[in-house]
Amino acid sequence: MRSKFWIVALMVILVGCSSGQPSKPVTHMTAASAGDYRAVYWLDSQQGQVIGLAEQVWQGDYGRYRSEYVWRDGSLRAIKREGTQLAGAALAPFSIYVRFDASGEPVFQRYQQDETLLPLSSATLTRLYQEANQVQQQAKTQLSRDVSVWQAQRQGDRWVDCRGDTQRWTFSDTIDPSVVSQISQPGTFLVAGGDSGILRDNIDFLVYVDNNKACLQRPRLLDE
């Protein structure tokens, strides 16, 4: 009887210890499209609270970039971004790294365009802080709408994703048939957004089209 008591007590202790451990972060992937703006988001959450977000953004003639954001206790604490942006009449490489304290005040900044280090104005720092929270809300909105992301290459008459699985897609009527015909040429690599179906997934918008396979990976700039 005494041995059974200690076994039960040990099980209670072990369950108590395991329940006290924080849950592992969960990452959800989604996408958005508006005019020339196209984006893929990776939203990290833990115990129902957003702790991080990464994005890959295309802006047509205005350039492209990838970013990573970190939140702690609901407050934005870091932004890191790199890519190309319009500078005058040409695209130029740039990078931004800003850290904030718990009250949202910037405590570190580094902005580089081409090879030149430039200061960020107070207005720009405020805008970056606000935009980060807007991007988080945009990603959460798209996830609430069940917007999924697919990426695959046209191989013969099939779309083959980055894991080698065949994708069965239906393209929305909002996408011009001539565009569908063009991207359906063998070798085309496509990143697209839409909603999942039982037999086929519906492609609502195109995010990125290329002639070479280039599977997207979650940006991890803050680890670099």
Buried (B, 14 or more C-beta within 10 A) or exposed (E): EEEEEEEEEEEEEEEEEEEEEEEEEEEBBBBBBEEEEBBBBBBBBEEEEBBBBBBBBBBEEBBBBBBBBBBEEEBBBBBBBBBBBEEEEEBEBBBBBBBBEEEBEBEEBBBBBEEEEEEBEEEBBEEBBEBBBEBBEBBBEBBEEEBBBBBBBBBEEEBBEBEEEEBEBEBBEEBEEEEBEEBBEEEBBBBBBBEEEEEEBBBBBBBBEEEEBEEBEBBEBBEE
